[in-house]
Amino acid sequence: MLESSSALLFIVFALLFILLLFVVLARRNATFALLWNEVIREKITNFIMNQSKEQRILNFVLQNAVRGDPSSVVDAIDKYCSQKEWAMNVGNEKGLILDKTVEEVNPSVALELGTYCGYSAVRIARLLKAGAYLLTVELNPEVAAIAKQIIEFAGVQDKVKLLEGPSQEIIPQLKKKYEVDTLDFVFLDHWKDRYTPDTILLQKSLTQRASEILAIGGTYSMQSLGSFHTLHNRPEDICHISKIASTVLHGVRSPEARAVS
């Protein structure tokens, strides 16, 4: 009996030690931070609360934001993610760069790849001029359902069209099914390994290529006929790619790259 109790106690202490180790590593290493927040901590919280993190974000928005006020929805999500749980949102710091780009481009038709909970969709939509709209693509149907509720609560559902499915299947349908010939602005915030192939796919699928692309979470290069250069904003890892009308995007860096901080 004593031996079994000691063994159980050892297992408990071992698990606590492993959890503590992950917490310490998460504070020092970005990879461990992602693993801790997105896998371990989230799974534990989901089990205890019997709901997903995305559902908790939605509930917080419904309880704390003002219906029909997109800025209050954005602020509520920022507050939740800074005070309660980390989430895959752009966040306010990168969001300010997103705001500035949208205001400068003043798009009539915009595309977002990676809706998640609808944070950036609401953020973009609140800045669109009358008659302009955003197409936003989300792969996960459960997350898309939550994003739809947040977009409607923010009051920007008339400016946002949520498309469910893989980006590589939706992009080729943009022209025929959704009657989109031109995109004035593209926001990439989905799977990073899809940035390059989806950008190339966009160029092949549209009559006129996008004039502005903003990519979160990676550094990419674009190759034009006579130049090879990179535009990016560090330390936030925002790749700002302008005027790609005659370019092909590559997921590599050039030794001749011109960095813009």
GIDA-V628224 format. One record per pair of residues at least 12 apart in sequence whose C-alpha atoms are under 7 Angstrom apart, sorted by sequence separation. I is the first residue (numbers start at 0). GAP is how many residues later the second one is. D is the distance in whole Angstrom. If there is no record, write none. Layout:
i: [I/I]
gap: [GAP/GAP]
d: [D/D]
This chain:
i: [60/63/77/218/21/77/60/120/60/218/217/219/56/143/216/217/218/114/215/216/217/101/105/113/114/115/215/223/56/108/109/110/111/112/113/114/140/214/215/223/102/107/108/109/110/111/112/113/181/185/214/222/223/98/106/107/108/109/110/111/112/133/134/135/136/137/138/180/181/184/213/214/221/222/228/116/132/133/134/135/136/137/138/180/181/182/183/184/185/186/187/188/213/221/222/227/115/116/131/132/133/134/135/136/137/138/180/181/182/183/184/185/186/187/188/212/213/221/228/229/230/231/232/233/115/136/181/183/184/185/186/187/212/220/221/227/228/229/230/231/232/116/117/121/211/212/220/227/228/229/230/231/88/89/116/125/136/167/211/219/220/115/124/170/174/210/211/219/220/117/210/219/220/117/171/210/219/121/124/170/209/210/124/209/208/73/199/36/73/199/198/69/195/112/195/195/69/53/110/109/108/109/110/111/112/113/108/109/110/111/112/113/107/108/109/110/111/112/113/106/112/106/72/69/67/68/69/66/67/68/66/67/57/66/53/54/57/93]
gap: [12/12/13/13/14/14/15/15/16/18/19/19/20/20/20/20/20/21/21/21/21/22/22/22/22/22/22/22/23/23/23/23/23/23/23/23/23/23/23/23/24/24/24/24/24/24/24/24/24/24/24/24/24/25/25/25/25/25/25/25/25/25/25/25/25/25/25/25/25/25/25/25/25/25/25/26/26/26/26/26/26/26/26/26/26/26/26/26/26/26/26/26/26/26/26/26/27/27/27/27/27/27/27/27/27/27/27/27/27/27/27/27/27/27/27/27/27/27/27/27/27/27/27/27/28/28/28/28/28/28/28/28/28/28/28/28/28/28/28/28/28/29/29/29/29/29/29/29/29/29/29/29/30/30/30/30/30/30/30/30/30/31/31/31/31/31/31/31/31/32/32/32/32/33/33/33/33/34/34/34/34/34/35/35/36/45/48/49/49/49/50/52/53/54/54/55/56/63/72/73/74/74/74/74/74/74/75/75/75/75/75/75/76/76/76/76/76/76/76/77/77/78/81/84/85/85/85/86/86/86/87/87/88/88/89/91/92/142]
d: [6/6/6/7/7/7/6/7/7/6/5/7/7/7/5/6/5/6/6/6/6/7/7/7/6/7/5/6/7/6/6/6/6/6/6/5/7/6/6/4/7/4/5/5/5/5/5/5/6/7/5/5/7/7/7/6/6/6/6/6/7/6/6/6/6/6/6/5/6/6/6/6/6/5/7/6/4/5/5/5/5/5/4/5/5/7/5/6/6/6/6/6/5/6/6/7/6/7/7/6/6/6/6/6/6/5/6/6/5/6/5/5/5/5/5/6/6/4/7/5/7/6/6/6/7/7/7/6/6/6/6/6/5/6/6/7/4/5/6/6/5/6/5/6/6/6/5/7/5/6/6/6/7/7/4/7/7/6/5/6/6/7/6/6/7/6/6/5/6/6/5/6/6/6/5/6/6/7/6/7/7/6/7/7/5/6/7/6/7/7/7/6/6/7/6/6/6/7/7/6/5/6/6/6/6/7/6/5/5/5/5/5/7/7/6/6/6/6/4/5/6/6/6/4/6/5/7/5/5/7/6/4/7/7/7/7/7/7]
